[in-house]
Amino acid sequence: MDIVMLTKFFMWCTILNVGLLVLSFLVVAFGFGSDFVYRMHSKWFPMPRDTFNTVLYSFIGVYKILVFVFNIVPWVALIIIK
């Protein structure tokens, strides 16, 4: 695998993961599917709505950090050394 192939790989990983991150944020922030997800998960794991919101926003925050560390930073590093 050469540097050009790795650069394209990380570029597409970044595009897909950032798209998923934005979609997740929009669903949660504007409540399009948040109630459905809460109802579905509260059947299996009973918890108050505030706890569910905290867990959901924490998950999105951790996912954002992982996207930066494992997608964006390697992509930018490959662009720099190319």
Distance bins in CASP14 RR format, pairs under 12 A and 6 or more apart:
PFRMAT RR
TARGET T0000
AUTHOR 0000-0000-0000
RMODE 2
METHOD distances of the structure
MODEL  1
1 7 0 0 0 0 0 1 0 0 0 0 0
1 8 0 0 0 0 0 1 0 0 0 0 0
1 9 0 0 0 0 1 0 0 0 0 0 0
1 10 0 0 0 0 0 1 0 0 0 0 0
1 78 0 0 0 0 0 1 0 0 0 0 0
2 8 0 0 0 0 0 1 0 0 0 0 0
2 9 0 0 0 0 0 1 0 0 0 0 0
2 78 0 0 0 0 0 1 0 0 0 0 0
2 82 0 0 0 0 0 1 0 0 0 0 0
3 9 0 0 0 0 0 1 0 0 0 0 0
3 10 0 0 0 0 0 1 0 0 0 0 0
3 74 0 0 0 0 0 1 0 0 0 0 0
3 75 0 0 0 0 0 1 0 0 0 0 0
3 77 0 0 0 0 0 1 0 0 0 0 0
3 78 1 0 0 1 0 0 0 0 0 0 0
3 79 0 0 0 0 1 0 0 0 0 0 0
3 80 0 0 0 0 0 1 0 0 0 0 0
3 81 1 0 0 1 0 0 0 0 0 0 0
3 82 1 0 1 0 0 0 0 0 0 0 0
4 10 0 0 0 0 0 1 0 0 0 0 0
4 11 0 0 0 0 0 1 0 0 0 0 0
4 78 0 0 0 0 1 0 0 0 0 0 0
4 79 0 0 0 0 0 1 0 0 0 0 0
4 81 0 0 0 0 0 1 0 0 0 0 0
4 82 1 0 0 1 0 0 0 0 0 0 0
5 11 0 0 0 0 0 1 0 0 0 0 0
5 12 0 0 0 0 0 1 0 0 0 0 0
5 78 0 0 0 0 0 1 0 0 0 0 0
5 82 0 0 0 0 0 1 0 0 0 0 0
6 12 0 0 0 0 0 1 0 0 0 0 0
6 13 0 0 0 0 0 1 0 0 0 0 0
6 74 0 0 0 0 1 0 0 0 0 0 0
6 75 0 0 0 0 1 0 0 0 0 0 0
6 77 0 0 0 0 0 1 0 0 0 0 0
6 78 1 0 1 0 0 0 0 0 0 0 0
6 79 0 0 0 0 0 1 0 0 0 0 0
6 81 0 0 0 0 0 1 0 0 0 0 0
6 82 0 0 0 0 1 0 0 0 0 0 0
7 13 0 0 0 0 0 1 0 0 0 0 0
7 14 0 0 0 0 0 1 0 0 0 0 0
7 74 0 0 0 0 1 0 0 0 0 0 0
7 75 1 0 0 1 0 0 0 0 0 0 0
7 76 0 0 0 0 1 0 0 0 0 0 0
7 77 0 0 0 0 1 0 0 0 0 0 0
7 78 1 0 1 0 0 0 0 0 0 0 0
7 79 1 0 0 1 0 0 0 0 0 0 0
7 80 0 0 0 0 0 1 0 0 0 0 0
7 81 0 0 0 0 1 0 0 0 0 0 0
7 82 1 0 0 1 0 0 0 0 0 0 0
8 14 0 0 0 0 0 1 0 0 0 0 0
8 15 0 0 0 0 0 1 0 0 0 0 0
8 75 0 0 0 0 1 0 0 0 0 0 0
8 78 0 0 0 0 1 0 0 0 0 0 0
8 79 0 0 0 0 0 1 0 0 0 0 0
8 82 0 0 0 0 0 1 0 0 0 0 0
9 15 0 0 0 0 0 1 0 0 0 0 0
9 16 0 0 0 0 0 1 0 0 0 0 0
9 70 0 0 0 0 0 1 0 0 0 0 0
9 71 0 0 0 0 1 0 0 0 0 0 0
9 74 0 0 0 0 1 0 0 0 0 0 0
9 75 0 0 0 0 1 0 0 0 0 0 0
9 78 0 0 0 0 1 0 0 0 0 0 0
10 16 0 0 0 0 0 1 0 0 0 0 0
10 17 0 0 0 0 0 1 0 0 0 0 0
10 18 0 0 0 0 0 1 0 0 0 0 0
10 67 0 0 0 0 0 1 0 0 0 0 0
10 70 0 0 0 0 1 0 0 0 0 0 0
10 71 1 0 0 1 0 0 0 0 0 0 0
10 72 0 0 0 0 1 0 0 0 0 0 0
10 73 0 0 0 0 1 0 0 0 0 0 0
10 74 1 0 1 0 0 0 0 0 0 0 0
10 75 1 1 0 0 0 0 0 0 0 0 0
10 76 0 0 0 0 1 0 0 0 0 0 0
10 77 0 0 0 0 1 0 0 0 0 0 0
10 78 1 0 0 1 0 0 0 0 0 0 0
10 79 0 0 0 0 1 0 0 0 0 0 0
10 82 0 0 0 0 0 1 0 0 0 0 0
11 17 0 0 0 0 0 1 0 0 0 0 0
11 18 0 0 0 0 0 1 0 0 0 0 0
11 71 0 0 0 0 1 0 0 0 0 0 0
11 72 0 0 0 0 1 0 0 0 0 0 0
11 74 0 0 0 0 0 1 0 0 0 0 0
11 75 1 0 1 0 0 0 0 0 0 0 0
11 76 0 0 0 0 0 1 0 0 0 0 0
11 78 0 0 0 0 1 0 0 0 0 0 0
11 79 0 0 0 0 1 0 0 0 0 0 0
11 82 0 0 0 0 0 1 0 0 0 0 0
12 18 0 0 0 0 0 1 0 0 0 0 0
12 19 0 0 0 0 0 1 0 0 0 0 0
12 71 0 0 0 0 1 0 0 0 0 0 0
12 75 0 0 0 0 1 0 0 0 0 0 0
13 19 0 0 0 0 0 1 0 0 0 0 0
13 20 0 0 0 0 0 1 0 0 0 0 0
13 66 0 0 0 0 0 1 0 0 0 0 0
13 67 0 0 0 0 1 0 0 0 0 0 0
13 68 0 0 0 0 0 1 0 0 0 0 0
13 70 0 0 0 0 1 0 0 0 0 0 0
13 71 1 0 1 0 0 0 0 0 0 0 0
13 72 0 0 0 0 1 0 0 0 0 0 0
13 73 0 0 0 0 0 1 0 0 0 0 0
13 74 0 0 0 0 1 0 0 0 0 0 0
13 75 1 0 0 1 0 0 0 0 0 0 0
13 78 0 0 0 0 0 1 0 0 0 0 0
14 20 0 0 0 0 0 1 0 0 0 0 0
14 21 0 0 0 0 0 1 0 0 0 0 0
14 66 0 0 0 0 0 1 0 0 0 0 0
14 67 1 0 0 1 0 0 0 0 0 0 0
14 68 0 0 0 0 1 0 0 0 0 0 0
14 69 0 0 0 0 0 1 0 0 0 0 0
14 70 0 0 0 0 1 0 0 0 0 0 0
14 71 1 0 1 0 0 0 0 0 0 0 0
14 72 1 0 1 0 0 0 0 0 0 0 0
14 73 0 0 0 0 1 0 0 0 0 0 0
14 74 0 0 0 0 1 0 0 0 0 0 0
14 75 1 0 1 0 0 0 0 0 0 0 0
14 76 0 0 0 0 1 0 0 0 0 0 0
14 78 0 0 0 0 0 1 0 0 0 0 0
14 79 0 0 0 0 0 1 0 0 0 0 0
15 21 0 0 0 0 0 1 0 0 0 0 0
15 22 0 0 0 0 0 1 0 0 0 0 0
15 67 0 0 0 0 0 1 0 0 0 0 0
15 71 0 0 0 0 1 0 0 0 0 0 0
15 72 0 0 0 0 0 1 0 0 0 0 0
15 75 0 0 0 0 1 0 0 0 0 0 0
16 22 0 0 0 0 0 1 0 0 0 0 0
16 23 0 0 0 0 0 1 0 0 0 0 0
16 67 0 0 0 0 1 0 0 0 0 0 0
16 71 0 0 0 0 1 0 0 0 0 0 0
17 23 0 0 0 0 0 1 0 0 0 0 0
17 24 0 0 0 0 0 1 0 0 0 0 0
17 63 0 0 0 0 1 0 0 0 0 0 0
17 64 0 0 0 0 1 0 0 0 0 0 0
17 65 0 0 0 0 0 1 0 0 0 0 0
17 66 0 0 0 0 1 0 0 0 0 0 0
17 67 1 0 1 0 0 0 0 0 0 0 0
17 68 0 0 0 0 1 0 0 0 0 0 0
17 69 0 0 0 0 0 1 0 0 0 0 0
17 70 0 0 0 0 1 0 0 0 0 0 0
17 71 1 0 1 0 0 0 0 0 0 0 0
17 72 0 0 0 0 1 0 0 0 0 0 0
17 74 0 0 0 0 0 1 0 0 0 0 0
17 75 0 0 0 0 0 1 0 0 0 0 0
18 24 0 0 0 0 0 1 0 0 0 0 0
18 25 0 0 0 0 0 1 0 0 0 0 0
18 63 0 0 0 0 0 1 0 0 0 0 0
18 64 0 0 0 0 1 0 0 0 0 0 0
18 66 0 0 0 0 0 1 0 0 0 0 0
18 67 1 0 0 1 0 0 0 0 0 0 0
18 68 0 0 0 0 1 0 0 0 0 0 0
18 71 1 0 0 1 0 0 0 0 0 0 0
18 72 1 0 0 1 0 0 0 0 0 0 0
18 75 0 0 0 0 0 1 0 0 0 0 0
19 25 0 0 0 0 1 0 0 0 0 0 0
19 26 0 0 0 0 1 0 0 0 0 0 0
19 27 0 0 0 0 0 1 0 0 0 0 0
19 63 0 0 0 0 0 1 0 0 0 0 0
19 64 0 0 0 0 0 1 0 0 0 0 0
19 67 0 0 0 0 1 0 0 0 0 0 0
19 71 0 0 0 0 0 1 0 0 0 0 0
20 26 0 0 0 0 0 1 0 0 0 0 0
20 27 0 0 0 0 0 1 0 0 0 0 0
20 60 0 0 0 0 0 1 0 0 0 0 0
20 63 0 0 0 0 1 0 0 0 0 0 0
20 64 0 0 0 0 0 1 0 0 0 0 0
20 66 0 0 0 0 0 1 0 0 0 0 0
20 67 0 0 0 0 1 0 0 0 0 0 0
20 71 0 0 0 0 0 1 0 0 0 0 0
21 27 0 0 0 0 0 1 0 0 0 0 0
21 28 0 0 0 0 0 1 0 0 0 0 0
21 29 0 0 0 0 0 1 0 0 0 0 0
21 59 0 0 0 0 0 1 0 0 0 0 0
21 60 1 0 0 1 0 0 0 0 0 0 0
21 61 0 0 0 0 1 0 0 0 0 0 0
21 62 0 0 0 0 0 1 0 0 0 0 0
21 63 1 0 0 1 0 0 0 0 0 0 0
21 64 1 0 1 0 0 0 0 0 0 0 0
21 65 0 0 0 0 0 1 0 0 0 0 0
21 66 0 0 0 0 1 0 0 0 0 0 0
21 67 1 0 1 0 0 0 0 0 0 0 0
21 68 0 0 0 0 1 0 0 0 0 0 0
21 71 0 0 0 0 0 1 0 0 0 0 0
21 72 0 0 0 0 0 1 0 0 0 0 0
22 28 0 0 0 0 0 1 0 0 0 0 0
22 29 0 0 0 0 0 1 0 0 0 0 0
22 30 0 0 0 0 0 1 0 0 0 0 0
22 60 0 0 0 0 0 1 0 0 0 0 0
22 63 0 0 0 0 0 1 0 0 0 0 0
22 64 0 0 0 0 0 1 0 0 0 0 0
22 67 0 0 0 0 0 1 0 0 0 0 0
23 29 0 0 0 0 0 1 0 0 0 0 0
23 30 0 0 0 0 0 1 0 0 0 0 0
23 32 0 0 0 0 1 0 0 0 0 0 0
23 33 0 0 0 0 0 1 0 0 0 0 0
23 60 0 0 0 0 0 1 0 0 0 0 0
23 63 0 0 0 0 0 1 0 0 0 0 0
24 30 0 0 0 0 0 1 0 0 0 0 0
24 31 0 0 0 0 0 1 0 0 0 0 0
24 32 0 0 0 0 0 1 0 0 0 0 0
24 33 0 0 0 0 0 1 0 0 0 0 0
24 34 0 0 0 0 0 1 0 0 0 0 0
24 37 0 0 0 0 0 1 0 0 0 0 0
24 56 0 0 0 0 1 0 0 0 0 0 0
24 57 0 0 0 0 0 1 0 0 0 0 0
24 59 0 0 0 0 1 0 0 0 0 0 0
24 60 1 0 1 0 0 0 0 0 0 0 0
24 61 0 0 0 0 1 0 0 0 0 0 0
24 62 0 0 0 0 0 1 0 0 0 0 0
24 63 1 0 0 1 0 0 0 0 0 0 0
24 64 0 0 0 0 1 0 0 0 0 0 0
24 67 0 0 0 0 0 1 0 0 0 0 0
25 31 0 0 0 0 0 1 0 0 0 0 0
25 32 0 0 0 0 0 1 0 0 0 0 0
25 34 0 0 0 0 0 1 0 0 0 0 0
25 56 0 0 0 0 0 1 0 0 0 0 0
25 57 0 0 0 0 1 0 0 0 0 0 0
25 59 0 0 0 0 0 1 0 0 0 0 0
25 60 1 0 0 1 0 0 0 0 0 0 0
25 61 0 0 0 0 1 0 0 0 0 0 0
25 63 0 0 0 0 1 0 0 0 0 0 0
25 64 0 0 0 0 1 0 0 0 0 0 0
25 67 0 0 0 0 0 1 0 0 0 0 0
26 32 1 0 0 1 0 0 0 0 0 0 0
26 33 0 0 0 0 1 0 0 0 0 0 0
26 34 0 0 0 0 0 1 0 0 0 0 0
26 60 0 0 0 0 0 1 0 0 0 0 0
27 33 1 0 1 0 0 0 0 0 0 0 0
27 34 1 0 0 1 0 0 0 0 0 0 0
27 35 0 0 0 0 0 1 0 0 0 0 0
27 36 0 0 0 0 1 0 0 0 0 0 0
27 37 0 0 0 0 1 0 0 0 0 0 0
27 38 0 0 0 0 0 1 0 0 0 0 0
27 56 0 0 0 0 1 0 0 0 0 0 0
27 60 0 0 0 0 1 0 0 0 0 0 0
28 34 1 0 1 0 0 0 0 0 0 0 0
28 35 0 0 0 0 0 1 0 0 0 0 0
28 36 0 0 0 0 0 1 0 0 0 0 0
28 37 0 0 0 0 1 0 0 0 0 0 0
28 38 0 0 0 0 0 1 0 0 0 0 0
28 52 0 0 0 0 0 1 0 0 0 0 0
28 53 0 0 0 0 1 0 0 0 0 0 0
28 54 0 0 0 0 0 1 0 0 0 0 0
28 55 0 0 0 0 0 1 0 0 0 0 0
28 56 1 0 1 0 0 0 0 0 0 0 0
28 57 1 0 0 1 0 0 0 0 0 0 0
28 58 0 0 0 0 0 1 0 0 0 0 0
28 59 0 0 0 0 1 0 0 0 0 0 0
28 60 1 0 0 1 0 0 0 0 0 0 0
28 61 0 0 0 0 0 1 0 0 0 0 0
28 63 0 0 0 0 0 1 0 0 0 0 0
29 53 0 0 0 0 0 1 0 0 0 0 0
29 56 0 0 0 0 0 1 0 0 0 0 0
29 57 0 0 0 0 1 0 0 0 0 0 0
29 60 0 0 0 0 1 0 0 0 0 0 0
31 37 0 0 0 0 1 0 0 0 0 0 0
31 38 0 0 0 0 1 0 0 0 0 0 0
31 53 0 0 0 0 0 1 0 0 0 0 0
31 56 0 0 0 0 0 1 0 0 0 0 0
33 39 0 0 0 0 1 0 0 0 0 0 0
33 40 0 0 0 0 1 0 0 0 0 0 0
33 41 0 0 0 0 0 1 0 0 0 0 0
33 56 0 0 0 0 0 1 0 0 0 0 0
34 40 0 0 0 0 0 1 0 0 0 0 0
34 41 0 0 0 0 0 1 0 0 0 0 0
34 42 0 0 0 0 0 1 0 0 0 0 0
34 49 0 0 0 0 1 0 0 0 0 0 0
34 52 0 0 0 0 1 0 0 0 0 0 0
34 53 0 0 0 0 1 0 0 0 0 0 0
34 56 1 0 0 1 0 0 0 0 0 0 0
34 57 0 0 0 0 0 1 0 0 0 0 0
34 60 0 0 0 0 0 1 0 0 0 0 0
35 41 0 0 0 0 0 1 0 0 0 0 0
35 42 0 0 0 0 0 1 0 0 0 0 0
35 49 0 0 0 0 1 0 0 0 0 0 0
35 52 0 0 0 0 0 1 0 0 0 0 0
35 53 0 0 0 0 0 1 0 0 0 0 0
35 56 0 0 0 0 0 1 0 0 0 0 0
36 42 0 0 0 0 0 1 0 0 0 0 0
36 43 0 0 0 0 0 1 0 0 0 0 0
37 43 0 0 0 0 0 1 0 0 0 0 0
37 44 0 0 0 0 0 1 0 0 0 0 0
37 45 0 0 0 0 0 1 0 0 0 0 0
37 49 0 0 0 0 0 1 0 0 0 0 0
37 52 0 0 0 0 1 0 0 0 0 0 0
37 53 0 0 0 0 0 1 0 0 0 0 0
37 55 0 0 0 0 0 1 0 0 0 0 0
37 56 1 0 0 1 0 0 0 0 0 0 0
37 59 0 0 0 0 0 1 0 0 0 0 0
38 44 0 0 0 0 0 1 0 0 0 0 0
38 45 0 0 0 0 0 1 0 0 0 0 0
38 46 0 0 0 0 0 1 0 0 0 0 0
38 47 0 0 0 0 1 0 0 0 0 0 0
38 48 0 0 0 0 0 1 0 0 0 0 0
38 49 1 0 0 1 0 0 0 0 0 0 0
38 50 0 0 0 0 0 1 0 0 0 0 0
38 51 0 0 0 0 0 1 0 0 0 0 0
38 52 1 0 1 0 0 0 0 0 0 0 0
38 53 0 0 0 0 1 0 0 0 0 0 0
38 55 0 0 0 0 0 1 0 0 0 0 0
38 56 0 0 0 0 1 0 0 0 0 0 0
39 45 0 0 0 0 0 1 0 0 0 0 0
39 46 0 0 0 0 0 1 0 0 0 0 0
39 49 0 0 0 0 0 1 0 0 0 0 0
39 52 0 0 0 0 0 1 0 0 0 0 0
40 52 0 0 0 0 0 1 0 0 0 0 0
41 47 0 0 0 0 1 0 0 0 0 0 0
41 49 0 0 0 0 0 1 0 0 0 0 0
41 51 0 0 0 0 0 1 0 0 0 0 0
41 52 1 0 0 1 0 0 0 0 0 0 0
41 53 0 0 0 0 0 1 0 0 0 0 0
41 55 0 0 0 0 1 0 0 0 0 0 0
41 56 0 0 0 0 1 0 0 0 0 0 0
41 59 0 0 0 0 0 1 0 0 0 0 0
42 48 0 0 0 0 1 0 0 0 0 0 0
42 49 0 0 0 0 1 0 0 0 0 0 0
42 51 0 0 0 0 1 0 0 0 0 0 0
42 52 1 0 0 1 0 0 0 0 0 0 0
42 55 0 0 0 0 0 1 0 0 0 0 0
44 52 0 0 0 0 0 1 0 0 0 0 0
45 51 0 0 0 0 1 0 0 0 0 0 0
45 52 0 0 0 0 1 0 0 0 0 0 0
45 55 0 0 0 0 1 0 0 0 0 0 0
46 52 0 0 0 0 0 1 0 0 0 0 0
47 53 0 0 0 0 0 1 0 0 0 0 0
47 54 0 0 0 0 1 0 0 0 0 0 0
47 55 1 0 0 1 0 0 0 0 0 0 0
47 56 0 0 0 0 0 1 0 0 0 0 0
48 54 0 0 0 0 1 0 0 0 0 0 0
48 55 0 0 0 0 0 1 0 0 0 0 0
49 55 0 0 0 0 0 1 0 0 0 0 0
49 56 0 0 0 0 0 1 0 0 0 0 0
50 56 0 0 0 0 0 1 0 0 0 0 0
50 57 0 0 0 0 0 1 0 0 0 0 0
51 57 0 0 0 0 0 1 0 0 0 0 0
51 58 0 0 0 0 0 1 0 0 0 0 0
52 58 0 0 0 0 0 1 0 0 0 0 0
52 59 0 0 0 0 0 1 0 0 0 0 0
53 59 0 0 0 0 0 1 0 0 0 0 0
53 60 0 0 0 0 0 1 0 0 0 0 0
54 60 0 0 0 0 0 1 0 0 0 0 0
54 61 0 0 0 0 0 1 0 0 0 0 0
55 61 0 0 0 0 0 1 0 0 0 0 0
55 62 0 0 0 0 0 1 0 0 0 0 0
56 62 0 0 0 0 0 1 0 0 0 0 0
56 63 0 0 0 0 0 1 0 0 0 0 0
57 63 0 0 0 0 0 1 0 0 0 0 0
57 64 0 0 0 0 0 1 0 0 0 0 0
58 64 0 0 0 0 0 1 0 0 0 0 0
58 65 0 0 0 0 0 1 0 0 0 0 0
59 65 0 0 0 0 0 1 0 0 0 0 0
59 66 0 0 0 0 0 1 0 0 0 0 0
60 66 0 0 0 0 0 1 0 0 0 0 0
60 67 0 0 0 0 0 1 0 0 0 0 0
61 67 0 0 0 0 1 0 0 0 0 0 0
61 68 0 0 0 0 0 1 0 0 0 0 0
62 68 0 0 0 0 0 1 0 0 0 0 0
62 69 0 0 0 0 0 1 0 0 0 0 0
62 70 0 0 0 0 0 1 0 0 0 0 0
63 69 0 0 0 0 0 1 0 0 0 0 0
63 70 0 0 0 0 0 1 0 0 0 0 0
63 71 0 0 0 0 0 1 0 0 0 0 0
64 70 0 0 0 0 0 1 0 0 0 0 0
64 71 0 0 0 0 0 1 0 0 0 0 0
64 72 0 0 0 0 0 1 0 0 0 0 0
65 71 0 0 0 0 0 1 0 0 0 0 0
65 72 0 0 0 0 0 1 0 0 0 0 0
65 73 0 0 0 0 0 1 0 0 0 0 0
66 72 0 0 0 0 0 1 0 0 0 0 0
66 73 0 0 0 0 0 1 0 0 0 0 0
67 73 0 0 0 0 1 0 0 0 0 0 0
67 74 0 0 0 0 0 1 0 0 0 0 0
67 75 0 0 0 0 0 1 0 0 0 0 0
68 74 0 0 0 0 0 1 0 0 0 0 0
68 75 0 0 0 0 0 1 0 0 0 0 0
68 76 0 0 0 0 1 0 0 0 0 0 0
69 75 0 0 0 0 0 1 0 0 0 0 0
69 76 0 0 0 0 0 1 0 0 0 0 0
69 77 0 0 0 0 0 1 0 0 0 0 0
70 77 0 0 0 0 0 1 0 0 0 0 0
71 77 0 0 0 0 0 1 0 0 0 0 0
71 78 0 0 0 0 0 1 0 0 0 0 0
72 78 0 0 0 0 0 1 0 0 0 0 0
72 79 0 0 0 0 0 1 0 0 0 0 0
73 79 0 0 0 0 0 1 0 0 0 0 0
73 80 0 0 0 0 0 1 0 0 0 0 0
74 80 0 0 0 0 0 1 0 0 0 0 0
74 81 0 0 0 0 0 1 0 0 0 0 0
75 81 0 0 0 0 0 1 0 0 0 0 0
75 82 0 0 0 0 0 1 0 0 0 0 0
76 82 0 0 0 0 0 1 0 0 0 0 0
END
